[in-house]
Amino acid sequence: MHDPARPKDVDVRASSQSRHAGSSHAASTAVAFGIVLIGANLRMPITAIGPLLPYIRRDLSLDTTQAGLLNALPLLIFALLSLVAPVIGRRFGLRAVLAASIGAIFGGTALRSIAVPGMIWLGMAVLSVGIALGNVLLPALVKREFADRAASLTALYAAAMATFAGLSAGLAVPLADGLGMGWRGALALWGVLALITLAVWLPQVRHEGTVTMRGEGQTRSFVSTWRHPLGWQVSLFFACHSLVFYALVDWFPSYAASARIAPASAGFMMMVYQIVAVATNLASASAIRRFASQSWLGLCCGMLLVVGTGGLLVAPLLSLLWLVVCGLGAGMAMVTSLSLFSLRTAHHDQAARLSGMAQFIGYIGAAAGPLLVGILRDATGGWTPAFGVLVGSSVLTALFGTLAGRARTMA
């Protein structure tokens, strides 16, 4: 019943505002869901390669060097494109470029599964370009549109990234052998997620100009991340924990074999490592959000990596315990470093630049880590110098994480 003391135009205006608020909430939820889906695509296409590499090598007659290059190609592309991704995002808009990145992931996933010579290389290159753009620009989009809950959303998409990375690796061989899909089919299947993500995300591109903070194409006057100490602290934090992570993923199976740990047991341990990292991704978000300074988180994740990598070296028969400790450190480090792109910058454009710098340096470290471990293992015939590198990098993770975590921004 209409209240005679309340003008009709007030009722209409209130109703309109309520509808607008509901529409804005629905749109915001759709964008957040799309961000989590994009995150799910950013590791999955490359983690499926490792378990299937023996099949690929046999079918395509790849030698050891070629197989190593196939594994290294994505990391090299991630590093190189990280430098130009912020410029592309400013020029064409964050949402539009992220849509293109998912399109590239889908296209590359399809191309590498075609039974034509050279297509696996072309497909890997194309999907790696898409992942590189998503790596750099997704934190900037979170900064721009969800600044008040950036840590929570970052943790969600990091957890999705780790979850689907683990699924694609764990299901690769069962899909290829158990379901008779072969390695091409097992790789192609994951393109379905990219296609779903593209369908969800494309409607969001139309609303690029309606967001609260506009102006990817406009330049702002900021201190260069390359000339600011905080930029280097965040970047080296990202690089050091990435080096440890990728070196363990690449070399733990070989190390386990030398310690007479069965391959099936080693595979189970690595699965536990991934599960712990995913759980820690989500658990770390509330701690990041609750405190202005993340220095204690940076110190903690570094020290967990020190204990874990040191434990693997001195007591390999307790590898499951040490990988759980490493998983805690790795999960905490990943969410903290991704969140710092937003927390230590004043604007989403600056966040994109810091993300580009950190991921350029980080993926150089990620590519160099497994290479250095392999060189030291071959040169010395033992694992002590190689794991010494991992322990040293873990110490540096604690140092740079503590410095980067201090409550300040690159104003």
N, C-alpha and C positions, 0 to 999 in steps of 0.2 A: 504494500500500500504506500502511495506517495505521501511523503511528509510535506504538508503545505508550507512549513517554515523553511523548507530546503528548496531553493530554486532548481528548476528542471535542468538548466544548463550546467549546474554543478554536478548533478547526477550523471549527465551525459559525459562531462569532462572526466569525472572519476572513473566511469566505465571505460572510457577510451584509454585512460592511463593504465588501468588494470590490464586491458587487452594488450597494450603495448609492452607492459612489463612481462606478461606471459609470453608474448612473441619473442622478446629479447632473451628471456631465459631459455626458451626452446632453441633459439639460434645459437646461443652460447654453448648449450649442451651438445648440439650437433657438431660444432667446431671442436670442442674438447674430445668428443668421441672420434672424430676424424684424425686428430693429432695422435691419439693412442694407436689407431690403426696404422698411421704412417710409421710410427715408431716400430710397430711389429714387423714392418718390411725392411728395416735398416740393417739387419744382420742375417736374417734367414736365408737369403739367396746364396750367401757365400759360405755359411757354416755347413751346408749340405754337401759341399764339394769334398771336404776332407775324407769322410768315410767312403765316398764313392771313387776316390782317386785311383785305387788299384784297378777298378773296372775301366775307368777312363783311359788310364795309361795302356792297358792291354788292348782296348778297342782302337785307340788312336795311335798306338805305337810311340808314345811319348817317352823320352829318356828322363833321367833324374833332373837334369837342368831345366827341361821344359816343364816338368811337373812342378818344380819349385817356382818357376816363373808364373805358372798359372795360379798358384797360391798367393804369390806376392803382388800380382797385377792389381787387385782391388785396393790394397793398402797404398800402393804408389799413386794410383788415381785419386784416392781420398786425399792424400797429402797435397798433390798438385792443384786439384780443383778447389781445395779449401781456401786458397788465396783469392780466387776470382768469384766464388759463390756469393759473398756479400754484395759485390758490384752487380751481379745478375739479379739478385733479390731486390735491390734498390731500383734497378731499371725496369723490371717487369712486374714487380709486386710479389710479396711473399707467398700468398695463397696460390697465385698462378704458377710460380716456379715450383712449388711443392707438388702441384698437380702434374706438371711436366716431369718431375722427378719420379713420381709413381708410374707414369706412363713409360718412362725409360726403364724402370725396373721390370715392368711387365713385358715390354718389348724385348729387353735383353734376356730375360728368362726364357721366352719363347724361342729366340734366335739360337741360343746355345744348345737347344734340344733338337735342332734340325740336323738330320744326318747328311750334312754337306761339309766337305773339308774346310777348315778354318772358321766355321760358324761358332764353335765354342769360344774362340778367342774374341770374335766380334761381339758375341752375346755378353761375355764377361765384361768387356770394356764398356758396353752400353749400360748395363745394369749398375756397374760401379760408378758411372757418371751420375746416375739417378740417386744412388745411395749417398754419394759425396755431397750433393746439393741438399738432400734431406738432413744429413748430419749437421751441417752448418746452419741452415735456415730454420729448422724446427725450434731450437732454443730461442731464436729471435722472435718467432711468432708467439711463443709462450710469453715472452717478456712483454710484447706489445699488447696482447689481448687478455692475458690472465696474470698481470703483475702481482695481484693480491694473493694468488694461490699458485705461484709459479713452481714452488718446491713440490707441492702435492702432484701437480700435473706432470712435472718432469719425472717424478718417481714412478707414476703410472706408465708413462710411455717407455721409460727405461726398463721397467719390469716386463712390459709387453715385448720389447726388443729382445731381452734375455730369454724369455719364455719360448718365443718362436724360434730363436736361434738354437736353443736346446732341442726343441721338437724336430726341427728340420735335420739336425745332426743325428738324433737318436732314431728317427724313422727312415732315414735315407736307405740303409741296407735292407730293412724289412720290406720297404716298398719295392725296391729294385728286385730282390730275390723272392721274398715271401709272396708278393702279389704278382710277380712276373712282369713288372713294368719296365725293367731294365733301368740303367742309369739315366737315360734320356727322359723317360717317363717320370722317374722319381724327382728329377730336377724340374721338369715342366709343371708338375702338380702344384708347386708353390706359387706359380703365376696366378692361380685362382684367387689367392688372398690379395695380391696386388690389384687384380681386376675389381674385386669387391671394394677395396679401399678407394680406387679411382671413382667408382660409382657413387660412393658416399661423399667424396671430397669435391667433385666437380660442381655441385650446386653451391658450394661455399665460395667458389671463385667469383661468382656474380656479385657477391656482397663485399668485394675487396675494398671498394671506396666508401663503405658505410661504417667502417670500424672507427672506434673512438680516436685512435691516433693514426693519422694518415701520413703519407709523404715518403714512401720508399724512394721515390725518384728525386727527392730533395736532399741536398747535402747539409750537414750540420757541422759546426765547428767543435771538434773534440780533440783532446790530446790523443795522438796516435797510440794505439795499443802496443805498437812495436817500440815506442820510446818511453813507455811507462813501466816502472818496475813491477807494478801489479800485473800487467799483461804478461810479463815473463814468468812471474810466480805461478799464475794460473796455468799457463801453457806448459811449464816444466812439471807441475803437479800432474797434469793430464798425460804428459809423455812418459813419466816414470812409472805410473801405475799401469799404463797401456803396455809398456815393455814387459813388465812382469806377467801380465795376463796372457798376452799372445805367446810369450816364450813357454809358459806352462802348458797352454793348449797344444802347441806344436811338439813339445819335447817330453812331456810327462810320460806318454806311452812308451817311448824308448828308454827313459830312465827307469820306469817300472819294470820293463823287461830285463834290464841289467841287474835289478834287485830281485829277480826271479818271482815277480808278481805276474799272475796269469793275465793275459790280454782281456778276458771277460771281466776280471776284477778291476783292472785299470779303467775299463770303460765305465763300469758302475761308479767308480770313484769320481770320474770326471762328470758324470751325470749329477751326483750329489753336490759337487762343486758348483755346478750351474744352478741347481735348486736353491742352495744356500744363498748364492748371489742374488737371485730373484727376490727371495724373502727379505734379504737385507735392503734391497732397493726400496721396497715399500716401507719397511720399518724406519729407514733413515729420514724419510720425508718430514715426519712430525718434529724430529730433532732439529732439522735444518730450518723449519718454519718457526720454531719456538724461540730460537736464539739469534741475536743480531750477528754474533761472531760464530764462525764455523771452524775456528782454529783447533779446538779440541777434537773435532771430527777428523780433520786432516791428520792430526797427530795419531789418533787412534787407528785409522785405517792403515796408515803407514806402518805402525808398530805391529799390527796384526799380520801384515805381509812379511815383515821381518821374521816374526816367530814362525809363520807358516813355511816360508822358503828355507829358513835355517833348519827347521825340523825335518823337512824333506831330505836335506843333505845328511844330517847326522843320524836320523832314525827312519829310514825308508820303509821299514815294515809297519810303521804307524802312519803310512801315507794318507789313509782316509781321514784321520784326525787332523793332519796338517792341511789337507785340502779343504776341510771344513773351515779351519781358521783363515786360510787364504780366500775362501769364498766370502766370508764375513768382510774381510778387508777390501776385496775387489768390488763387492756390491756397494759398500759404503763409499768407496772412492769414485765409482762411476756416477752415482747420483749427486754426490757433493760437487764433483768437477763440472757436470752439466748445469747444476743449479748456480754455480759461481758465474757462468756466462751472463746470467740475469742479475744476480745479486751484486756484482761488482761493477755494473755499468749503469749509466744514467738514462739510457734511451735504447730502444730496440735496434736502431741502426748500429750503435756502438756495441751492443750485444752480439750482433751478427759479425762485426769485425773481430771481436775478441774470440768468438767461436771459430772463425776462419783461421786466425793465427794459432790458437791452441791446437786445433785439429791438424793443421799443417805440421807443426812441430811434433804433436802427439803421434801421428801416423808414421812419421819418419822414425820415431823411436819404436813404434810397434813393428815396423818392418826390420829395423836394425837389430832388435832384441833376439829374435829367433836365429838370425844370421850369425850374430856374435856368439851365441851359445853353441851353435853348430861348429863354428871355427875353433873355439876353445876346446870343445870336446874332441875334435879330430886332432888338434895340435898336441894335446896333453894326454889323450887316451883315458882321461878320468873326468868326473863330474864336478870336482871341487872348484876349479877356477870358474866353470860355467855358472854354478850356483852362487859363487861369490859375486858375480855380476848381478844376479837377481836379488841377493840380500842387500848389496850396495844400492841398487835402484829402489828397493823398498825403504831404505834409510832416507834417501833423497825424497821419496814420496811423502814421508812424515815431515821432513823439513819444509818442502815447498807447500805442502798442504796446510801446515801451521801458518806460514807467512800469507798465503793466498786467502786463508779463512778469516783474517782480521776484518772487522766491520768497517769498511770504507769503500768508496767507489772511485772510478777514474773520471772525476768531474772535469 
